[in-house]
Every structure is written in C-alpha cells, then in structure tokens.
Amino acid sequence: KRIAPIDRPAAMAAEAVCVGVRVRPFNDREKEKGAVLCIDMEGPTTKIWKADETDSKDAKPTTFTFDESFWSHDGFEDDDGYSRPQPGSKYADQAYVFETFGKRVLDNAWAGYHCCLFAYGQTGAGKSYSMVGYGKNKGIVPISCEEIFQRINKNENPSLRFEIVISVVEIYNEVVQDLLVLPETRPRKGLDIRESKMLGIYIEKVEKRPVDSYEAIEQAIEEATNHRTVGSTLMNATSSRAHTVTCIEFKQV
C-alpha cells in the first residue's frame, strides 16, 4: 500500500534540501540479459539486496531512507496512453511524483524563493521521463508549468501582474549551449557563465523567451528537446549525452 506524502506544518516549510529516489521498469536490454530485481521500496524506505542473494530467505538487505522512495517498476496499467497504478498497487505514477515533490518546489517558488529540482542518475535511469515525460505521461516540469498558469488565471487582484520567461541550455563536453537556438547558428565556443553582485550567477546572451500560456512553454521545451545532443550508448540508444537545464523565471510585479 502506498504511503501518502507527509503533511508538514508551516514551521517546516523553510526546507533546504529534499531527496527522493525512483526505480523504473526493466528496459528491453535488461530483459534480454535476464536482469534480476534486487530492490524494494515502501514509503520513504529503499531496500537493496545483493543480486546473488535475492532468492535467499536469510539475506538481509541494505536499507536507505529518503524523503520519498518512488516505486515505478511494476504495478501499472495503460489507461489510454497514461500509465496509472493498478488497484491496490504501490506504483508511483507521474501525478503522484509531482504531488509529492514537484508541487513542493512550485509552492516555494510561488512564495518568492529560488528553487531547483535536480535529477541525477546514470544513462538510461529515467531522469528525462520523471522531469519531462512523454505523451500523456507528463513529467514534473510540464505539470508545474501548467499549474503556474492555472494559478495565475485564478488571481483576482487587478494590481498583480505576472511575467514568465523560459530558457533551456545544455552542458556538453564542458560547453554551454542554448537549446532554443538552432545548432548551426550557435557560437562554437558556447555561452559564457558570468557572475555579478546584482544578478548572481547567470549565462550571458542566453535566449529568454517570454511565454503567456502553458502551450507556449510546452512548445519551447519540445523545440529545445529536438535540439539536444543525442548519441547512442551501450546503456541507452537515445541518450541525450548532455546535462539539460530548464530555467523558468517567474516574477510577480
């Protein structure tokens, strides 16, 4: 049974770092090689067994505790293109991951704090799926963007005005490139990272595209995704081979 996210009191709202882990289904390569499932999750707890001890009743797992452990290995079914939990399963779908982690980031950003959501893992671990998703399985970034405009549309204060711009860059071979610019028109040396007392750390000459709807953000992210550096690896045939950073600047003026 899936454990609901912990309701935190207002005094704990000023949290600094929260960590969650997620396990995905086996991919085709792993299935062909007869991969063995050696991990289990329940609530915030992750248990890992040695691969050669998974059938042993006496084997003791190594246990880790995070803010949340998302079980997405099995227990799901197709619902018109969306992977939703089967009745009674502990499968963490995209909506649950957003409600648990993504909404927390969005709420803090709405309150005026700088926020960062960082996805870490080896090639093929499922970072892009959790962050961006595909088809009806939208990830944290597009769901957050959609909710930003839903909240703006609910605003009834005529004196409040909101400005939103998006930029998307990738870091590949220690070079920063703008993914909203066509590859053939980018500077070969990439973009420079600067620091100032007023702006802090920033990327010089990066394109910041104004957006007025979720659809505009979705179009920008899709455009940037198509401009990523892609190369086949042994682990993932469509690996981006780069670190992608999506920055959404949200201002209340």
Buried (B, 14 or more C-beta within 10 A) or exposed (E): EBEEBEEEEEEEEEEEEEBBBBBBBBBEEBEEEEEBEBBBBEBBBBBEBEEEEBEEEEEEBEEBEBBBBBBBBEBBEEEEEBBBBEEEBBBBBBBBBBBBBBBBBBEBBBEEEEBEBEBEEEEBBBBBBBBBBEEEBBBBBBBBBBBBBEEBEEEEEEEEEBEBBBBBBBBBEEBBBBBBBEEEEBEEEBBEEEEEEEEEEEBEEBBEBEBEBBEBBBBBBEBBBEBBBBEEEEEBEEBBBBBBBBBBEBEEE
